[in-house]
Amino acid sequence: MIPHCQLPSHIATGPHVSPFVSHNEAGAPYGDHRSEDVHVPANPASVPFAVAPSTDKGEVAMGEPRKHTTTPYVTGNSVLAIKYKDGVLMACDMLGAYGSTKRYKSVQRIIRVNDTTIVGASGEISDFQYISNLLEELMTQDFCYDDGCTMTPSEIHAYLCRVMYNRRNKMDPLWNSLVVAGVDKNGKEGNKSFIGSVGMLGTSYTDSHVATSFGNYLSRPLFREFQRDDMSLEEAVSLMQEALRVLFYRDKTSINKFVLAKVDGEGVAISKPFALDTKWDFKAFMNPSKHAVGSW
Amino acid sequence: MFRNQYDTDVTTWSPQGRIFQVEYAMEAVKQGGCAVGIRNKTHAVLAALKLSQDADLSSYQKKVFKIDNHVGIAVSGLIADGRILCRYMRNECLNHKFVYESPLPVARLVRDVADRHQVATARSWKRPFGVGLLCIGHDQTGPHLFQTCPSGNYWEYYAIAMGARSQASKTYLEKKLDDFEKCDLDELVKHALRALEESCGTRKADDKDGKLTKQNCTVALVGEGKPLLVLDGDDIAEYVDAIHSEQEEATGAAAAEAEMSIDTSQGGDGAGDLPSVPTQAPTTETGAAGGDGQAEEQQPMEEG
C-alpha cells in the first residue's frame, strides 16, 4: 500500500513515524504494527473532510514540517444540533467508521460536559477522546475551585476554538468538527440557548442550528426551513428525527442507530440508542437498472 | 533591627512555632495607607488613602489599580510589591479572556494571587510579598470583596478595612453594616469614604488635619453592568464635599462618632472578631517571644 521503494528506509517506514525515531527492532516502541502494514483508508481523498489528507500520507521528508496526524482512521459522521423553546437538541448516529467500513457501532459521540453543556464530534474518534479528556480536566478544575462558578457553553466553545487552532498551528490538527450546545443560566434575562461549531482548523461560528460534515448539505436546508427558536420540544424532536432519517438514507457512512441529547434549564439528558423507521420498498428500487439504460 | 536568630529567612520556624518574616510582612501591611472595601448585593466599592512622602513636594502614590473591566484592587504595604501582583492579575485576566472569551471569576483570581503569596513564604530564596490586597470584582456569582494577606490567607468580606489605623474604619463599618445592603451606589461610596476618614488620623506627614481631600484618596467601584471605575482627583471631589457638608450639618453627631472611634482604636483587640492573623495579638506572646517585639511594633506605626 505504501510504496516504500520511493523513500530511503531510514527516513520513514509508515505514515505516523517520525524520521527522528529510530526504527530498529530494539528501538521500536510499538512493535511492527505501526511500521509496515498499517491499514490506511484506501483513498484518502474519499474521506469526507474539509481538508484533504496530505498526499504523502503523513510521511516526512528531511527539512519538511512534521505531520503527525494527517489521516483520520476511525471516524464519526454528521452531528446535528438545533435550538428550541427551552434549550437545545443534539443528535448523531453511533458509528465509528474505519475508512468506509462500518467498524464500530456503539460509539458515543455526544458527551455531557457539565450540567449545562454537551459536546458532539464528528471526525477522528481518538482525537475526540483526547478532547473529552481535556474537558474532563476543565470540569475537575471547576469542581476543585469550589466557588460556585461553572463553565458556560460559550466558554467551552471558545476554549475548544483555541485548542483546535493551536493544534492546527502545530501542523498537528485534531481531526474533528465539534458542536458545542447548551444553556447559559447566568444571563439576566433567564436561560439562553447556545449552539456553536468548531472546525478542525479552529474556525468557528454560532447559530440557531448547526451541523457538521454531510449534515451541512443534507440537514441544514431542513433546519433553515423548519427550525424556529420558539418551537416546542415535540416539534424539535420530530424535526431532528426527520433530519436524521434523511441523513441515514443518503449518507453512506451512517447507521440506523442514533442518540438524541437535550439540554434545558433542568440539565442534560442523553437518550438511549434508538432506530428510526425507514422505508426502502419503493417501486423504483425493485429494478434499479431500469432507468439506467446503457450502463453495463 | 535583628530581633532574634529566627527571623533571617522565611523557612525557619521559631521555637514558638512562628515564622517571623511572614509576620514582619503582615506588619508592613498594617503600616501602609488605609484602604476600605464594602460590598452589597449589587455593587462593590473600594476607598483608599494615598500617602505621600511630603504633601507639598511630591505627588501621592497610586495604590488603587484597575485589573480588568470587572476587577480592581487596593494595595496596602509595599506598593512596589503590589504592582508585581497587579501585573500578574492583569495577565491572568487577559489570558482567561483570550481562552474563554469571558471574564475570570473573581474568587479564582484571588485564590491564584493568594497562592502566589503563599509560595513566597515557603521558599528559602524568596521573601513574602509585603502587601495586602483588597480586591473588588463582579462576576456571574455577583459582586465580591476579598482581602489577601502576605501569609497566603485570603478572606471574603461584606466590608473590611486594612492598613494604618484601619481599626477606626472597621469600627465604623461594623456600626453601619446593616445599612450597606439597601443603599445605592452613591451612598455606598460615601460610606466607604466616611469609614476611610475615620482612619485619617492627625498625622503631620500626609495630611494637615486628618481630613480627606480630593487629592489624598481614591475610589474604585464595580457592579452588575457597571465596569470597574477608578475615581481620582476632581472626579471624587463631589463625594468628598458631600460627606464633609453632611458632617457639618450634624456636627454634634460627627463629634460623638469621632470620639467613639478613637475609643475603640485605643481599645485594640477589644473589637473582637476581626480576621485574626497571628501578629494581631503580639501582646499575648510578649513573654514567650521576647519583650523587644512589642516596642518595635508600636514604633513604626507612629512614623509610618
Interface residues (C-beta under 8 A of the other chain):
Chain A: Y145 D147 G148 C149 M151 T152 S154 E155 A158 Y159 R162 N186 K188
Chain B: F98 V99 Y100 E101 S102 P105 A107 R108 R111 D139 Q140 T141 E224
